Structures are given as structure tokens and as C-alpha cells.
Amino acid sequence: MADRIGQTDGKTAGDHIWSFRGYRLSPGEFNNAMIHMYRGEVTRSNTWRARLDTTTNWAVVATGATLSFTFGSETAPHFLVPVNTLLITLFLYIEARRYQYYELWSYRVRLMETDFFAAMLAPPFQPSETWATRLVDSLLHPKFTITFWEAFGRRFRRNYMFIFLILGFTWILKIVVHPTVARSVDEFLFHASVGPISGAIVIVAGLAFNVGMFVMGVLTAGLRESKGEVLRETELQGPMELFHSAADVITGHGLHLPGRHEQLAHIITTKGEEMSERILHTMAAGVTAVNGRGMYSGEERMVLLVAVHPNQVADLKRLVREIDPKAFVIIHHAEEVIGPGFRAPS
């Protein structure tokens, strides 16, 4: 399973794959160490996953208590609901930060699952050439695998969106029915006023805040840097792609479960040389360049063909965005990739 990389006095160290200050580590001991490391990373991941549930529980309990108190008395002020909404937003912020840590540990777990354990079961029975490098980089230089806004948007769409909907609806209902039923717009605005702040300003501010949160939830739906967590297909797509996926399901073209195939990327760019160098040196992936020409603009472009493992796709897209934000990228499943780093010819 593991490559024999230890060297002693210019000779291969037999069946030992690692040595340090006279100690020798055999393949069996290496595998045993990896198993314990996997168990440790799973424990870390589970711990942070439980912390996510804790924050959500805070939000649910705070919302229930606020609504019970607000509707328990006609004289209870309606602005307790917006105040609770701000508190829920704070919980969402905390949970998004925790989600970033959860994704870091999950990323390491997935690296070991896909390129250590899974590699034992499927030909060519060896990990990818870069998996250990990525795992070592995560251990020596830990960094979040997703941005804060991706974490914020995902937690909002999964849980907090429904809490915000309930709070918004009950806030309007409280203004309408208490202390007496509002029978006109003027009466409704009078009920909505908070001290010297007019009801119109309060309503506009409340609606703007909630609309902004939902817009944020939609705009972040296209962020796909998550590597550790198993996501539904719809959570990997942006708003327009969600529409097309729904259309495929309706027409019968989308009823399939994608497997874990290698990915083939076609990158059409005017910065082919720079992008090729970055891909070769930072991702250790092979690149094939084909000269092309844009038929609409008439400009000369370079078409790069890059075969990557599924857990490298997010890194590749990030690299392309950094070098050429105007690049056109096509990524699709490859049924089989044969060559160094993938499968050996049969």
C-alpha cells in the first residue's frame, strides 16, 4: 500500500518505509498508525459536528422562548422578535465559524477514505500521487477548506432559513393583532412604531434585513469549495444549475446517481502558459494544451485538458479564478482515465 521511501546508507531499507533516529517503521506499523490517525480525525470531526447542533439548539430554544413571551401578553412589545432575530443571526455567525473547522477535519477524513482505504479495494490498488502531499500540507499548515460565506450560506439554507421565516411571519402577525387588531394601514404602522421611530421605518428596516439574508442564501448556493461533507446534488449547484437539474428530473434525464469518477476539465483561456505552469507545480496534474480560436471574438486562445481526481476539482477552479477570471471551464465525469497517477493500462 505504502511506497518504500526510506533510504539507509544509499540502500533501500528492505521492507521498512520510514526511519528516524534508528527506529524503523514497517508497512504494517505504518498502516496501524494511519488507522489511529483516521480514528482521531473522525473524533475531531464528530466533535465539531456536535457543536453545530448545539448552536442550532440555542437558536431554536431562544426563538421558542421569545415567541411564547411575545404572544403571551397583549402588552408585550413586538420589537422583541426583531431583537431575537439579531440574536439568531449571531448564532448563525458562530455556527458558520464552527462549520469551517468541521470541514477542515472532514477534509482530512475524506482524504484518507478516498485515497487510502478505498484505494485498497479498487484497481490499481494505490493512492493518487498527490494525496499524501495534500494531507501533509493540511497537517503542517492547517487552513479552512471553505470560505466563511460558503459556510454561512450553507448553514442558513439548511436550518436558519426556516427560523427566519417563522420569526418574520410571527413578527408581522404580532403587529397586526396586538394590542388590538389593526384594521387599516395607518393603524398597522402605528402598532409597528418603536418609541420615536416611525412604523414605516421599522417595517422597511425589518424587511430589508430579512430579504438581504435570503438573497445572501441564494447567492452563496453556487460556492462549492466543500470537500469533507457528503452533499446532496442540489447543494453542489448554483441557482441556474438548480433550475436545469430540476428540468432534467422532470424530463427523465436526471434520474441517476453519479459515481466517484475522475474529472476531465477543459479550460479555455488567454493565459494558458501561466495557468499550465501553476497546475503542473501546485497540483502535480498533467496538462495538455491545444491551440484554438474564439469564433465570436476571433482571438487566439489555448485549450487546456486536465484530468484530476474529484477532491482536486475545487482547487483547480480556485486556481483558474485567480489567474484568469474570464476563462471558460468545462468539467465533466470521465468514465476512465488511464495513465500515471490514475490507472495503469490493462
C-alpha positions as CSV (number, residue, x, y, z in Angstrom):
1,M,0.0,0.0,0.0
2,A,2.6,2.5,1.0
3,D,5.7,3.3,-1.1
4,R,9.0,2.3,0.3
5,I,10.7,5.7,0.6
6,G,13.3,5.1,3.4
7,Q,16.9,5.1,2.5
8,T,19.8,3.8,4.6
9,D,23.4,4.2,3.5
10,G,22.4,4.5,-0.1
11,K,20.5,1.2,0.0
12,T,16.8,0.6,0.1
13,A,15.7,-0.1,3.7
14,G,14.3,-3.5,3.0
15,D,10.6,-3.7,4.0
16,H,10.9,-0.5,6.2
17,I,9.2,2.5,4.8
18,W,10.2,5.1,7.4
19,S,13.2,5.6,9.7
20,F,14.1,8.2,12.4
21,R,17.0,8.1,14.9
22,G,17.4,4.4,14.5
23,Y,13.7,3.4,14.6
24,R,12.3,1.5,11.7
25,L,8.6,1.6,10.7
26,S,7.3,-1.4,8.7
27,P,4.4,-1.3,6.3
28,G,2.2,-3.0,8.9
29,E,3.1,-0.4,11.5
30,F,2.5,2.4,9.0
31,N,-1.0,1.1,8.3
32,N,-1.7,0.8,12.0
33,A,-0.5,4.4,12.5
34,M,-2.8,5.6,9.7
35,I,-5.8,3.7,11.2
36,H,-5.2,5.5,14.6
37,M,-4.8,8.8,12.8
38,Y,-8.1,8.2,10.9
39,R,-9.9,7.4,14.2
40,G,-8.5,10.6,15.7
41,E,-9.6,12.8,12.8
42,V,-13.1,11.2,12.8
43,T,-13.4,12.0,16.5
44,R,-12.4,15.6,15.8
45,S,-14.9,15.8,13.0
46,N,-17.7,14.3,15.2
47,T,-16.9,16.8,18.0
48,W,-17.3,19.8,15.8
49,R,-20.4,18.3,14.1
50,A,-22.0,18.1,17.6
51,R,-21.0,21.7,18.2
52,L,-23.0,22.7,15.1
53,D,-26.1,21.0,16.6
54,T,-25.5,22.9,19.9
55,T,-25.7,26.3,18.2
56,T,-28.8,25.3,16.3
57,N,-30.4,24.2,19.5
58,W,-29.6,27.6,21.0
59,A,-31.4,29.3,18.1
60,V,-34.5,27.1,18.4
61,V,-34.8,27.5,22.2
62,A,-34.3,31.3,22.0
63,T,-36.9,31.5,19.3
64,G,-39.4,29.4,21.1
65,A,-39.0,31.4,24.4
66,T,-39.2,34.7,22.6
67,L,-42.4,33.8,20.8
68,S,-44.0,32.4,23.9
69,F,-43.3,35.6,25.8
70,T,-44.3,37.9,23.0
71,F,-47.7,36.2,22.3
72,G,-48.3,35.5,26.0
73,S,-49.5,39.1,26.6
74,E,-51.1,41.7,24.5
75,T,-48.9,44.4,26.1
76,A,-45.6,42.5,25.2
77,P,-43.7,44.7,22.7
78,H,-43.3,43.4,19.2
79,F,-39.7,44.5,18.9
80,L,-38.6,41.5,21.0
81,V,-39.0,39.5,17.8
82,P,-36.5,41.6,15.7
83,V,-34.1,41.6,18.7
84,N,-34.3,37.8,18.8
85,T,-33.7,37.8,15.0
86,L,-30.4,39.7,15.6
87,L,-29.6,37.1,18.3
88,I,-30.3,34.3,15.9
89,T,-28.0,36.0,13.3
90,L,-25.2,36.0,15.9
91,F,-25.8,32.2,16.5
92,L,-25.6,31.7,12.7
93,Y,-22.3,33.6,12.6
94,I,-20.9,31.4,15.4
95,E,-22.2,28.2,13.6
96,A,-20.6,29.2,10.3
97,R,-17.2,29.6,12.0
98,R,-17.7,26.2,13.6
99,Y,-18.7,24.7,10.3
100,Q,-15.3,25.9,8.8
101,Y,-13.5,23.9,11.5
102,Y,-15.7,20.9,10.9
103,E,-14.9,21.0,7.2
104,L,-11.2,21.0,8.0
105,W,-11.3,17.8,9.9
106,S,-13.8,16.2,7.5
107,Y,-11.4,17.1,4.6
108,R,-8.6,15.0,6.2
109,V,-11.0,12.2,6.9
110,R,-12.1,12.2,3.3
111,L,-8.5,12.2,2.0
112,M,-7.8,9.0,4.0
113,E,-11.1,7.4,3.0
114,T,-10.8,8.1,-0.8
115,D,-7.0,7.5,-1.3
116,F,-6.1,5.1,1.5
117,F,-8.9,2.8,2.4
118,A,-10.8,3.0,-0.9
119,A,-7.5,2.5,-2.8
120,M,-7.2,-0.9,-1.1
121,L,-10.4,-2.0,-2.8
122,A,-10.2,-0.8,-6.4
123,P,-7.5,-1.1,-9.1
124,P,-4.7,0.0,-9.3
125,F,-4.7,-0.5,-5.5
126,Q,-2.6,2.5,-4.8
127,P,-3.4,6.1,-3.8
128,S,-3.1,9.1,-6.1
129,E,0.4,10.6,-6.4
130,T,-0.6,13.8,-4.5
131,W,-2.8,12.6,-1.7
132,A,-0.1,12.3,0.9
133,T,1.2,15.8,-0.1
134,R,-2.3,17.3,0.4
135,L,-2.7,15.5,3.8
136,V,0.8,16.6,5.0
137,D,0.0,20.2,3.9
138,S,-3.2,20.2,5.9
139,L,-1.4,18.9,8.9
140,L,1.6,21.2,8.8
141,H,-0.2,24.3,7.5
142,P,-3.9,23.9,8.5
143,K,-6.3,26.3,6.8
144,F,-10.0,26.4,6.2
145,T,-11.1,24.5,3.1
146,I,-14.1,26.7,2.6
147,T,-14.8,30.4,2.9
148,F,-16.8,31.9,5.7
149,W,-19.5,33.0,3.3
150,E,-19.9,29.5,1.9
151,A,-20.3,28.1,5.5
152,F,-22.6,31.0,6.4
153,G,-24.9,30.4,3.4
154,R,-25.0,26.6,3.8
155,R,-26.0,26.7,7.4
156,F,-28.6,29.4,6.6
157,R,-30.2,27.3,3.8
158,R,-30.2,24.1,5.9
159,N,-31.5,25.3,9.2
160,Y,-31.8,29.0,9.8
161,M,-33.8,29.9,6.8
162,F,-36.8,28.3,8.4
163,I,-36.2,30.0,11.7
164,F,-36.1,33.4,9.9
165,L,-39.3,32.6,8.1
166,I,-41.1,31.8,11.3
167,L,-39.7,34.9,13.0
168,G,-40.7,37.2,10.1
169,F,-44.2,35.8,9.9
170,T,-44.9,35.9,13.7
171,W,-43.5,39.5,13.8
172,I,-46.0,40.7,11.3
173,L,-48.7,38.8,13.0
174,K,-47.9,40.3,16.4
175,I,-48.1,43.8,14.9
176,V,-51.4,43.0,13.3
177,V,-53.2,41.5,16.3
178,H,-51.7,43.2,19.4
179,P,-52.7,45.2,21.4
180,T,-55.8,45.3,19.1
181,V,-56.5,44.1,15.6
182,A,-55.1,46.6,13.1
183,R,-57.9,47.4,10.6
184,S,-56.0,49.8,8.4
185,V,-52.5,50.5,7.1
186,D,-52.2,53.6,9.4
187,E,-53.1,51.5,12.4
188,F,-50.7,48.8,11.4
189,L,-47.9,51.3,11.1
190,F,-48.8,52.8,14.4
191,H,-48.5,49.4,16.0
192,A,-45.1,48.9,14.3
193,S,-43.6,52.1,15.7
194,V,-40.9,51.8,18.4
195,G,-40.7,54.9,20.6
196,P,-39.7,57.8,18.3
197,I,-39.0,55.6,15.3
198,S,-42.0,55.5,12.9
199,G,-43.6,52.3,12.0
200,A,-42.7,52.7,8.3
201,I,-39.0,52.9,9.1
202,V,-39.3,49.8,11.4
203,I,-41.1,47.7,8.7
204,V,-38.7,48.8,5.9
205,A,-35.7,48.0,8.0
206,G,-37.1,44.6,9.1
207,L,-38.0,43.6,5.5
208,A,-34.6,44.8,4.1
209,F,-32.7,42.8,6.7
210,N,-34.7,39.6,6.0
211,V,-34.6,40.0,2.2
212,G,-30.9,40.6,2.4
213,M,-30.4,37.3,4.4
214,F,-32.4,35.3,1.8
215,V,-30.6,37.0,-1.1
216,M,-27.3,36.0,0.6
217,G,-28.5,32.4,0.9
218,V,-29.3,32.3,-2.8
219,L,-26.1,33.9,-4.0
220,T,-23.9,31.6,-1.9
221,A,-25.6,28.5,-3.3
222,G,-23.0,28.3,-6.1
223,L,-20.0,28.2,-3.8
224,R,-18.6,24.7,-3.9
225,E,-15.3,24.5,-2.0
226,S,-16.7,22.0,0.5
227,K,-14.6,18.8,0.4
228,G,-15.3,16.9,3.6
229,E,-19.0,16.6,3.8
230,V,-21.3,14.5,1.7
231,L,-23.7,16.9,0.0
232,R,-26.9,16.4,-1.9
233,E,-26.6,17.0,-5.6
234,T,-28.6,20.2,-5.3
235,E,-26.2,21.7,-2.7
236,L,-23.4,21.5,-5.3
237,Q,-25.1,23.8,-7.8
238,G,-25.8,27.4,-8.3
239,P,-29.3,28.9,-8.8
240,M,-29.4,28.4,-12.6
241,E,-27.9,24.9,-12.4
242,L,-30.6,24.0,-9.9
243,F,-33.2,25.1,-12.4
244,H,-31.6,22.9,-15.1
245,S,-31.3,20.0,-12.7
246,A,-35.0,20.2,-11.9
247,A,-35.8,20.3,-15.6
248,D,-33.7,17.2,-16.1
249,V,-35.5,15.3,-13.4
250,I,-38.9,16.3,-14.8
251,T,-37.9,15.2,-18.3
252,G,-36.4,12.0,-17.0
253,H,-32.8,12.8,-17.9
254,G,-31.5,13.5,-14.4
255,L,-32.6,10.3,-12.6
256,H,-29.1,8.9,-11.9
257,L,-26.6,8.7,-9.1
258,P,-23.2,9.9,-10.2
259,G,-20.2,7.7,-9.1
260,R,-16.9,8.8,-7.9
261,H,-15.2,9.1,-11.4
262,E,-12.2,11.1,-12.2
263,Q,-12.9,14.5,-13.7
264,L,-11.8,15.9,-17.0
265,A,-11.5,19.7,-17.2
266,H,-11.4,21.7,-20.4
267,I,-10.1,25.2,-19.7
268,I,-10.3,27.8,-22.5
269,T,-8.1,30.8,-21.6
270,T,-5.8,33.5,-23.0
271,K,-3.3,32.8,-20.2
272,G,-2.5,29.2,-21.0
273,E,1.2,29.3,-20.3
274,E,0.9,30.8,-16.8
275,M,-2.1,28.5,-15.9
276,S,-0.3,25.4,-17.1
277,E,2.8,26.2,-15.0
278,R,0.6,26.7,-11.9
279,I,-1.3,23.5,-12.4
280,L,1.9,21.5,-13.0
281,H,3.7,22.8,-10.0
282,T,0.9,23.2,-7.4
283,M,-1.4,20.4,-8.3
284,A,1.0,17.9,-9.8
285,A,-1.5,17.2,-12.5
286,G,-0.6,16.7,-16.2
287,V,-1.7,19.3,-18.7
288,T,-2.2,19.0,-22.4
289,A,-2.5,22.3,-24.4
290,V,-4.4,22.7,-27.8
291,N,-4.3,25.9,-29.7
292,G,-7.8,27.3,-30.5
293,R,-9.6,30.4,-31.7
294,G,-12.8,32.0,-30.4
295,M,-15.2,32.1,-33.3
296,Y,-17.1,35.1,-31.9
297,S,-14.2,37.3,-31.0
298,G,-11.6,35.9,-33.4
299,E,-9.0,35.8,-30.6
300,E,-6.4,33.1,-30.3
301,R,-6.9,31.0,-27.2
302,M,-5.4,28.0,-25.6
303,V,-7.5,24.9,-24.6
304,L,-6.0,23.0,-21.6
305,L,-7.1,19.5,-20.9
306,V,-6.5,18.4,-17.3
307,A,-7.5,15.1,-15.7
308,V,-7.9,15.4,-11.9
309,H,-9.3,13.4,-9.0
310,P,-12.7,14.5,-7.6
311,N,-11.1,16.1,-4.5
312,Q,-8.9,18.3,-6.7
313,V,-11.7,19.9,-8.6
314,A,-12.3,22.7,-6.0
315,D,-8.5,23.5,-6.0
316,L,-8.5,23.6,-9.8
317,K,-11.4,26.0,-10.0
318,R,-9.9,28.3,-7.4
319,L,-6.6,28.4,-9.4
320,V,-8.4,29.2,-12.6
321,R,-10.3,32.0,-11.0
322,E,-7.1,33.5,-9.6
323,I,-5.2,33.5,-12.9
324,D,-8.0,34.3,-15.4
325,P,-11.5,35.1,-14.1
326,K,-12.7,35.2,-17.7
327,A,-11.6,31.7,-18.5
328,F,-14.3,29.3,-19.8
329,V,-14.2,26.0,-17.9
330,I,-16.0,22.7,-18.6
331,I,-15.7,19.9,-16.0
332,H,-17.4,16.5,-16.5
333,H,-17.1,13.0,-15.3
334,A,-14.6,10.7,-17.1
335,E,-15.6,7.1,-17.3
336,E,-11.9,6.0,-17.0
337,V,-8.6,7.7,-17.0
338,I,-5.5,5.6,-17.8
339,G,-2.0,6.8,-17.1
340,P,0.4,7.9,-14.3
341,G,-1.5,8.9,-11.2
342,F,-4.7,7.2,-12.3
343,R,-5.0,3.6,-13.6
344,A,-2.3,1.5,-15.2
345,P,-3.1,0.1,-18.8
346,S,-4.6,-3.3,-18.6
